[in-house]
Amino acid sequence: MESDFDGRMEDAQSASDRAARAQAETALAELARDHERLATRIITPWWYHPALGLITAVFAGAHALPGVWPIAAITLGIVALPILTTTYARVSGVVVTKPAGPRSRRLLIATLVMLVAAMSCSLAFKFLDVSPWWALVPAGVTFVATVVLGRRYDAALRQEIAASGTIPAR
C-alpha cells in the first residue's frame, strides 16, 4: 500500500521533470534563434568574392608566366589571402572556415577541383611552350567560378546553419 507521502513525492518528481523539460525546450528554442541570428551575420560583403576570385586567378594563371614572374605572382597571392580573410573577419565579426552541411561541402569541393584543374592547365601551357596569353583562359575561368560558386557556397552555408543548427568548428 502506497503512503500519502510516496504519492506526494511522485507528484513532486513529475512536476520537477516537467519543469526541467520546459527549461530544456526553452534553451533549445533559444539556441535555434541564435543559429538563425548567426546565419544572418555571415553574409559576405559584395567585394569579398571578386577579391578572392582575383587572388585565385593569379594562382591559376601564374604558372604560365615567364621567368621569375610566377614566383612573384604566387607570393603576392599568398600575402593577399590572409589580408583578405582578416579584413573579412574584422568587418563581419564572424568567420566560418568549413562547410556546415552536404551542399556547402559539395560546393567547396567543386571550387577546389576547379582551381586545381585551372592551375594544371596553366602549368601545361608552360610545358607545351604556348603563348603565356593562354594562361588568361584558366585564370578567367577561375575568377568567374570563384565568384559564382563562392556566393552559392555562402548561401548554402547560411541556409544549413539556420536550418540544422550546426555551427562548423573554427
GUPAVO-94461 format. One record per atom (N, C-alpha, C): x, y, z; residue in one letter. Coordinates in steps of 0.001 Angstrom, whole numbers, padded with zeros to 6 digits, always signed. Example, Ala and Ser with C-alpha at 12.3 -4.5 7.8 and 13.67 -1.06 7.14 Angstrom:
<atoms>
+013190-005690+007800a +012300-004500+007800a +013200-003300+007800a +012850-002250+007080s +013670-001060+007140s +012900+000030+007870s 
</atoms>
This chain:
<atoms>
+000831-001180+000000m +000000+000000+000000m +000874+001242+000000m +000514+002160-000829e +001315+003358-001007e +000885+004411+000002e +001860+005041+000620s +001516+006064+001605s +001243+007389+000904s +000647+008277+001617d +000356+009612+001100d +001654+010357+000805d +002665+010066+001629f +003973+010685+001434f +004587+010275+000101f +004496+008975-000254d +005030+008474-001519d +004323+009124-002698d +003047+009305-002619g +002275+009949-003690g +002699+011389-003902g +002935+012092-002793r +003392+013484-002912r +004795+013546-003508r +005638+012577-003184m +006996+012533-003744m +006953+012315-005254m +006069+011403-005698e +005943+011159-007134e +005403+012393-007849e +004429+013080-007237d +003898+014313-007832d +004983+015383-007913d +005785+015493-006874a +006872+016475-006870a +007912+016112-007926a +008205+014800-008029q +009169+014338-009031q +008674+014657-010434q +007403+014345-010744s +006880+014600-012081s +006785+016093-012357s +006485+016902-011359a +006457+018358-011547a +007874+018858-011830a +008838+018286-011130s +010238+018652-011356s +010681+018250-012765s +010261+017051-013208d +010591+016596-014562d +009973+017514-015614d +008720+017910-015395r +008054+018820-016347r +008767+020163-016405r +009182+020663-015248a +009889+021942-015207a +011232+021838-015928a +011941+020735-015697a +013235+020539-016357a +013058+020406-017866a +012012+019696-018272r +011734+019534-019704r +011400+020884-020342r +010591+021677-019661a +010224+023002-020179a +011457+023900-020276a +012311+023803-019273q +013542+024595-019290q +014448+024164-020443q +014555+022877-020682a +015373+022367-021790a +014792+022800-023132a +013476+022743-023279e +012843+023181-024531e +013074+024666-024774e +013022+025456-023713t +013294+026892-023834t +014736+027135-024268t +015666+026389-023669a +017081+026535-024036a +017313+026127-025487a +016682+025046-025941l +016828+024611-027333l +016231+025633-028296l +015092+026206-027938a +014485+027242-028790a +015400+028454-028882a +016035+028824-027772e +016964+029951-027781e +018180+029644-028654e +018673+028404-028603l +019788+028004-029472l +019395+028093-030948l +018192+027670-031278a +017727+027756-032658a +017685+029213-033116a +017216+030101-032239r +017207+031534-032590r +018632+032062-032761r +019553+031594-031911d +020953+032001-032047d +021531+031563-033391d +021197+030351-033836h +021684+029867-035131h +021130+030733-036261h +019868+031112-036159e +019279+031975-037187e +019974+033341-037200e +020256+033890-036000r +020963+035183-035931r +022376+035052-036494r +023060+033947-036187l +024398+033722-036726l +024358+033645-038241l +023382+032941-038774a +023273+032807-040229a +023101+034171-040895a +022418+035102-040250t +022263+036434-040846t +023538+037259-040714t +024412+036924-039763r +025657+037681-039578r +026756+037265-040542r +026641+036081-041154i +027729+035621-042013i +027472+035934-043487i +026786+037016-043722i +026592+037469-045096i +027893+038123-045549i +028442+037591-046612t +029729+038058-047107t +029560+039386-047836t +030459+040349-047595p +030373+041631-048305p +030535+041442-049816p +029985+042350-050591w +029970+042239-052056w +031374+042126-052629w +032373+042705-051999w +033724+042779-052543w +034543+041521-052262w +034100+040670-051337y +034915+039538-050905y +035169+038537-052040y +034123+038077-052706h +034307+037044-053735h +035057+037555-054970h +034814+038787-055439p +035672+039273-056534p +037151+039369-056128p +037409+039787-054889a +038807+039849-054432a +039403+038446-054343a +038649+037503-053802l +039123+036121-053735l +039286+035545-055141l +038367+035877-056040g +038472+035431-057429g +039737+035956-058095g +040079+037202-057826l +041305+037779-058381l +042535+037040-057845l +042542+036751-056554i +043671+036031-055961i +043789+034622-056560i +042664+033914-056672t +042724+032568-057235t +043076+032595-058717t +042663+033648-059421a +043038+033784-060831a +044554+033963-060961a +045136+034699-060030v +046598+034858-060029v +047255+033500-059810v +046746+032721-058844f +047299+031382-058611f +047157+030507-059851f +046010+030591-060503a +045751+029725-061664a +046589+030105-062869a +046785+031383-063084g +047482+031814-064291g +048965+032033-064157g +049449+032117-062928a +050855+032486-062707a +051847+031482-063276a +051489+030226-063299h +052441+029198-063716h +052893+029345-065168h +052099+029965-065989a +052452+030097-067402a +053317+031324-067683a +053518+032147-066685l +054317+033354-066897l +055794+032998-067049l +056526+033813-067801p +057958+033528-067984p +058799+034008-066796p +059987+033463-066701g +060980+033929-065729g +060558+033756-064283g +060845+034801-063498v +060544+034768-062068v +059133+035272-061760v +058391+035656-062780w +057043+036193-062556w +056107+035214-061843w +056180+033911-062097p +055306+033006-061341p +055539+033074-059831p +056809+033134-059439i +057138+033203-058015i +056618+034507-057414i +056801+035601-058125a +056327+036898-057635a +054791+036919-057531a +054122+036392-058542a +052655+036403-058543a +052092+035513-057445a +052667+034332-057265i +052181+033418-056228i +052478+033988-054842i +053619+034624-054674t +053940+035278-053401t +052926+036374-053098t +052584+037153-054099l +051577+038198-053932l +050234+037586-053511l +049855+036481-054143g +048611+035801-053779g +048638+035268-052356g +049769+034714-051954i +049899+034180-050600i +049785+035298-049565i +050354+036447-049863v +050266+037594-048955v +048828+038152-048941v +048178+038150-050094a +046835+038723-050196a +045779+037901-049470a +045927+036573-049434l +044909+035723-048793l +044672+036058-047322l +045702+036105-046481p +045417+036445-045077p +044929+037884-044897p +045368+038779-045761i +044858+040156-045679i +043358+040161-045961i +042946+039438-046996l +041524+039361-047337l +040718+038718-046208l +041189+037602-045685t +040406+036897-044661t +040356+037658-043338t +041438+038312-042955t +041395+039092-041708t +040543+040336-041867t +040562+040933-043045t +039688+042081-043295t +038227+041655-043214t +037901+040521-043818y +036537+039994-043746y +036137+039701-042299y +037034+039097-041532a +036736+038773-040133a +036487+040045-039323a +037264+041075-039586r +037096+042336-038865r +035771+043000-039226r +035393+042945-040500v +034149+043580-040952v +032927+042833-040448v +032940+041498-040558s +031746+040717-040219s +031688+040326-038750s +032831+040163-038114g +032853+039714-036735g +032696+038208-036588g +032455+037517-037693v +032264+036064-037666v +033029+035464-038831v +033719+034361-038568v +034403+033649-039632v +034068+032167-039507v +033568+031601-040587v +033297+030171-040633v +034277+029575-041625v +035034+028581-041169t +036124+028079-042003t +035879+026716-042614t +034704+026149-042387k +034439+024857-043003k +032948+024719-043289k +032599+023811-044187p +031194+023642-044556p +030335+023207-043372p +029040+023567-043436a +028109+023210-042366a +027227+022036-042734a +027269+021603-043978g +026394+020524-044411g +026806+019995-045762g +026022+019099-046316p +026411+018435-047570p +026444+019369-048773p +025513+020299-048874r +025502+021183-050044r +026706+022122-050041r +026999+022739-048912s +028162+023633-048853s +029455+022835-049041s +029489+021602-048556r +030678+020748-048750r +030895+020464-050240r +029802+020131-050956r +029922+019860-052395r +030388+021103-053154r +029870+022260-052796l +030278+023494-053475l +031742+023820-053198l +032191+023590-051982l +033604+023820-051664l +034498+022878-052453l +034121+021608-052515i +034915+020632-053273i +034931+020996-054754i +033792+021411-055302a +033735+021814-056717a +034661+022996-056977a +034693+023942-056074t +035570+025108-056229t +037039+024682-056192t +037387+023807-055273l +038779+023340-055170l +039199+022530-056390l +038315+021675-056876v +038622+020885-058076v +038842+021814-059268v +037984+022813-059392m +038120+023773-060488m +039449+024522-060393m +039836+024920-059199l +041100+025638-059026l +042295+024757-059384l +042285+023516-058943v +043386+022601-059272v +043444+022348-060780v +042280+022170-061411a +042243+021951-062868a +042780+023170-063608a +042406+024358-063173a +042885+025577-063833a +044391+025743-063657a +044893+025467-062464m +046338+025559-062243m +047077+024526-063090m +046496+023347-063232s +047111+022302-064068s +047151+022728-065532s +046080+023347-066004c +046054+023844-067393c +047135+024897-067606c +047243+025803-066658s +048239+026856-066764s +049650+026276-066791s +049892+025302-065949l +051197+024648-065917l +051451+023888-067223l +050414+023239-067744a +050544+022520-069020a +050883+023494-070140a +050287+024685-070123f +050599+025681-071153f +052078+026037-071130f +052652+026115-069946k +054079+026438-069844k +054921+025307-070432k +054603+024055-070099f +055382+022920-070596f +055163+022674-072080f +054010+023037-072597l +053730+022883-074030l +054311+024030-074847l +054873+024997-074158d +055534+026132-074786d +054584+026932-075686d +053362+027130-075205v +052425+028001-075927v +052528+029396-075344v +051910+030325-075994s +051956+031716-075550s +051423+031850-074127s +052124+032635-073294p +051642+032852-071922p +050246+033484-071874p +049830+034088-072960w +048496+034698-073002w +047400+033659-072804w +047687+032406-073153w +046701+031348-072965w +046376+031136-071489w +047273+031563-070617a +047027+031436-069178a +045851+032297-068725a +045473+033266-069546l +044318+034098-069197l +043019+033287-069203l +042975+032224-069998v +041757+031407-070059v +041493+030724-068713v +042437+029915-068187p +042146+029311-066876p +042031+030351-065761p +042777+031439-065875a +042671+032487-064858a +041274+033116-064875a +040762+033391-066068g +039414+033956-066182g +038342+032995-065697g +038486+031731-066071v +037529+030710-065610v +037576+030614-064088v +038769+030653-063520t +038926+030584-062069t +038266+031778-061388t +038464+032967-061942f +037847+034161-061364f +036326+034035-061353f +035746+033712-062498v +034282+033620-062602v +033750+032509-061695v +034387+031356-061723a +033925+030234-060903a +034037+030540-059416a +035100+031212-059012t +035263+031557-057599t +034167+032517-057150t +033848+033487-057970v +032791+034441-057610v +031427+033742-057569v +031098+033005-058614v +029781+032363-058697v +029630+031267-057636v +030592+030340-057592l +030497+029247-056618l +030660+029745-055184l +031469+030773-054994g +031643+031342-053653g +030353+031919-053109g +029618+032631-053947r +028337+033194-053496r +027311+032094-053245r +027322+031068-054067r +026419+029929-053833r +026806+029192-052552r +028094+029047-052326y +028578+028411-051107y +028087+029171-049877y +028229+030490-049902d +027784+031299-048766d +026287+031152-048513d +025504+031154-049586a +024054+030993-049434a +023726+029617-048842a +024399+028579-049336a +024165+027225-048810a +024602+027136-047350a +025720+027742-047025l +026228+027722-045657l +025244+028392-044704l +024754+029562-045077r +023779+030261-044232r +022527+029418-044042r +022055+028831-045128q +020843+028015-045061q +021061+026793-044160q +022202+026136-044305e +022476+024949-043499e +022655+025281-042025e +023285+026400-041732i +023459+026807-040324i +022109+027144-039714i +021298+027906-040433a +019990+028298-039892a +019057+027107-039743a +019080+026187-040709a +018135+025054-040701a +018527+023955-039717a +019799+023622-039686s +020201+022462-038890s +020682+022819-037506s +021003+024064-037294g +021550+024432-036015g +022995+024018-035857g +023631+023635-036934t +025028+023195-036884t +025930+024404-037035t +026843+024560-036130i +027849+025609-036235i +029167+024924-036529i +029732+025149-037729p +031006+024490-038047p +032104+024951-037107p +032993+024048-036779a +034120+024384-035907a +035027+025365-036607a +035682+026186-035838r +036605+027165-036411r +037933+026550-036667r 
</atoms>
